[in-house]
Amino acid sequence: MKRIKANLRWGRAAVLVVIATCAALLYNSFDGIPLIAPERAAMSVPGQGLPEQEGIHLVGLAAARTFFDEQRGLVIDARAPEQFAEGHIPGAVNCHVYELEIFLPPLLERASLELPVMIYCAGEDCEDSRFLAQTMQELGFSLLYVFEGGISGWQEAGFEVETVVASGQPSAAKLTLKRALDFSRYLPGWFWFAGEFVLLAFGIFLLARVLAGRTDAFSASVGVKLVGLMFVLASLHKIASPLQFAGIVDNYQLLPALFVNLVAIVLPWVELLCGIFLLIGIARNGSALVLAGLTLVFIVAISFNIARGLDFDCGCFGSGHTPPWRLLLRDIGLLFCCLPALFVRAQSGD
């Protein structure tokens, strides 16, 4: 096996991070989110009934049915309007968590802050209901329930659903920037799974070539351009939805509240800048080093949270949910694809 020698441009990587950070803070200064997030209240664990003390409470199917039957308050569906129209709990109001600027104003007009609210989304693997509950608590709502089973649990229990969308609901057809950048809407789940499998397989192929000392300019170029494309696409929806991405970062339960918003603001811009540079061939080694480092951090964070049994998402490519084990395999593939650029000097731009 040929000798492997790393070529790591730490200085260039640091400059890229600084540039991305400055761009992120400048962009966020125009109607962005606070640099320091308000501390989020803890959510109580699911119980048998409907707690009456203020806060956010996770509830199961029986409690959700009681809330519905006794008409305790407002029921909110946090899913996209297209999903809401396909079937929702009767009488529920749609408030898509990724388009709050459209859905929140009419909701706030009809709901009192003292009114109990139950929020749900797709199912147990969906975090959108929790994010919306946290946002509504920050707006002043005092008693919030998150139905963990979601619409899937409701339907599996044989409970009724309706497809009628009440007048006054925001239109599902209205195109917004966030909707346009939600790439998870455009392609079916099997396509994303197949793409992740191909990415991992190609990454293993590149890793084998690096270990054998047989890296070449073409395979290295394909690998880093694939990484660049993935990170650019993953960053756009995060930049357009900083508040929601901050909720995703917070849900990892790894950072103090002091740093959650700052990471949510800066991280997508680092991904965007380095991804663009990989695509156009500028500062390839430094950009690959930054993204390889980020990917390694993601792998550690995902593995740690899988071991803790937490449910979480990455916020990549839009509002679709990806199981944690697939996030882990995707990031391993991305890390492997970065390696040839870190062990082979670029032909241009370095």
JOCORRA-V613036 format. One record per pair of residues at least 24 apart in sequence whose C-alpha atoms are under 7 Angstrom apart, sorted by the first residue. I is the first residue (numbers start at 1). J is the second residue. If there is no record, write none. Layout:
i = {I;I}
j = {J;J}
This chain:
i = {1;1;2;2;3;4;5;6;6;7;7;7;8;8;8;9;9;10;12;13;13;13;13;17;20;20;20;21;24;24;24;33;33;34;35;35;36;36;36;36;37;37;37;37;39;40;54;54;55;55;55;56;56;56;57;57;57;58;58;58;58;59;59;59;59;60;60;60;61;64;72;73;73;73;74;74;74;75;75;75;76;76;76;77;77;77;78;78;78;78;78;78;79;79;81;82;85;85;85;86;87;87;87;88;88;88;88;89;89;90;90;97;97;98;98;102;103;113;113;113;114;114;116;116;117;117;117;118;118;118;118;119;119;119;120;120;120;120;120;121;121;122;122;122;123;123;123;123;123;123;124;124;124;125;126;131;178;178;178;181;181;181;182;182;182;182;183;183;184;184;184;184;196;199;199;200;200;200;200;203;203;203;203;204;206;206;206;207;207;210;215;220;220;223;223;224;224;224;224;225;225;227;227;228;228;228;228;229;229;231;231;231;232;232;232;232;233;234;234;235;235;235;235;237;237;238;238;239;245;248;248;248;251;252;281;282;282;283;283;284;284;284;285;285;285;288;288;288;289;292;292;295;295;296;299;299;302}
j = {212;213;212;213;213;213;343;342;343;342;343;345;285;289;342;285;286;286;286;286;287;289;290;270;269;270;273;266;265;266;269;242;243;261;261;262;258;259;261;262;257;258;260;261;257;134;142;143;142;143;144;143;144;145;144;145;146;145;146;147;148;145;146;147;148;147;148;149;149;147;116;115;116;117;116;117;118;117;118;119;118;119;120;119;120;121;119;120;121;128;129;132;121;122;172;172;163;164;165;163;161;162;163;151;161;162;163;161;162;161;162;128;132;241;244;170;170;140;141;142;141;142;143;144;143;144;145;144;145;146;147;145;146;147;146;147;148;150;151;150;151;150;151;152;148;149;150;151;152;153;148;149;150;311;321;247;237;240;241;236;237;318;237;317;318;319;317;318;317;318;319;320;330;330;333;329;330;332;333;333;334;336;337;336;336;337;340;336;339;340;340;340;341;337;338;278;337;338;341;278;279;334;337;275;276;278;279;275;279;271;272;275;271;272;275;276;317;316;317;268;269;271;272;317;318;268;315;268;315;313;314;315;312;312;349;349;350;349;350;346;349;350;341;342;350;338;341;342;342;335;338;331;335;335;328;331;328}
